[in-house]
């Protein structure tokens, strides 16, 4: 066994929520509003509904192959070499999106707070911390994520509460102006975020109670649905559809906070909390890449891979896109199709189909 | 350290066995262990005198039993470690003068002298016989006196220990307003008796062992059978017997030798000088390790939350205690992060401050020649120097230090424009906050303040949060005797939160902390929440009803 740790149900829920929502905090509301206008919040709800089947497939596949991670049961479903090939593709995909995440947070910090600091330094610093957490194992990752989770959620709730004086729900009206197609288009990007739940398939075997995986994803989706919904509604109520033109709309929401001249512009504090969330998200994916590679190569320990993978991520994060704007454009227009049709939805559906047919064949014998 | 190399060469079963009673003088060890007492008193004395050559504090006193010429006795003890008046009254007077009056003169002979000595003559409570010379030597060294009887190959060990010791005083390190005042002293037996007096139960077990090849320090491992997890006791004893060291002068030696993460700054072994704290820990299923020669008793496993718990928390009312606990957590956070937060906000995030405050700080800092980081660092270092001086300095010059600290470092530095007033306030608040919690619990935070300040000066709040994440992750990875150090917060043990950040009233703390007390989880009967007596309540209700009708 490569990983000796066990994580309990709530730790897994918190990991999943952080895994999906941390980066969505930054840019997702703007992407939704850009497509659906004032009806962006409907896109958020629709994405939650559409995301559930992906989660169901993830859980179902794991329940067919208990005790095995995604990379391991690919071999069982597709056979040795095709399984290894798809496993490699999955790892490359995870590496790609993880480097985007690192870049996203690095850009966020360098664009807004640490102006003039080289992005290399920021990315490297985050990855070094992630590497340290991974060296300590999944259990430590889950526990420390559990410790920071209330702060991440708390800061969001606090932001929403403090910004109430600036809100005007009239800005969300008129409802359903955009029309069904626009709302659906707006829901594709958040759906791709929800689709990251496929990474959960890598840690289901390490749950203390693997039978509760279904319950975990349901809880995750309830919390995530609320977060996405509130992000869009609050963003819209403060800024209206103009939100679509902002890079970091929720950051701008925190900027208008001013409470009796004591709490003014708390965005650096809130930034720190989000960066924490982002760091745990990166760590989680980084861990999955390392663990998956070790399983693909059938190593005895994943720890020798931590630093090499970190170096690859750091280098890739600098070259994954030419600029912040290019990256956001990629996330809004290309990533949903790239991710959904292949690794997040397309492949899992095909895998489940093959697995079910194979299982039926086995039973009939 | 010749005997260490010799030990390594000989890996016989005798060495592998823990607690072999050896003298630490390698060459004599084998002979001494096999040596038995001889029936000849002079030969025994010759051996002892040879063993204790050049030990001027060992006293050899020969006298006659019941004033019979043919029956000689010898008393051997270490001057200063034994109660001399007890020896002269209850041993020497009793055996030489009072025995002839009490017994039939004709009966005593050389052959039955030992029986008479033990059963009729000695007026001492604890008496033990041994035929082993080595055991006799050890008894002498630990303060007992031995009595040798001519013609018998047996030494009588008298429990006559009595030495100059500090009396039981009020705890110096963990004071309380409400609660018992007593604290441990340097004598092991006194310390165990203080705990035994609180827990009058046969299940309180106090096992002894001796550690330290040269110092032969007595160690006692205490636990309550039936509450403690037996595996924990085994683990503690196993870790203790693994220790091979020349001397143990304080429990800190043991702490560093048995802890789980030897290089961590955070204490994963607790220590206290308060008997009530030890008793409470034992009742929760922990194990206490007493070390002779120090008032500091170790308790394992140790959790991080214990840094914000004091014995008084359980004596004072629950609501107030909960408030104080929150205050302590706030203080811990201030002690750790306030200087770095200050540095980060002043150098990177000025927009967070309300404008008047920002202007006021800017005006103060106008004349200051250093960046805020250097300024804060200098003041923090100055404060650490003052604190260290305060602990080490002779009592008589204490006032001088406070004058220097207050006037020169504080006031003059501000007037000279070297530091801003705001920096002084931040440093002073940090210093005060670090004293609010349990002293050893805050040591790590005192140290970690400095790297956090560096990070804050380089990366602003991002650096600060990065540092905090590393600290929290490190703490999450720590274990104390197999139990997660951050429990019950990480991993979350919801039932144990009742005695962590807040404290529930006693009637609500039905279960022991899960991770140490799961062997015997229920601590008290449920449903003890005080209610008004049924009868008076009815009467009161009736009276009210009557009044309403009127």
Interface residues (C-beta under 8 A of the other chain):
Chain A: X8 X10 X11 X109 X113 X114 X117 X122 X125 X126 X129 X132 X133 X136 X137 X140 X143 X144 X146 X147 X148 X261 X262 X264 X265 X266 X268 X269 X271 X272 X273 X275 X276 X279
Chain B: X345 X348 X349 X351 X352 X353 X354 X355 X459 X460 X461 X462 X464 X465 X466 X469 X470 X472 X473 X476 X477 X484 X486 X489 X490 X491 X492
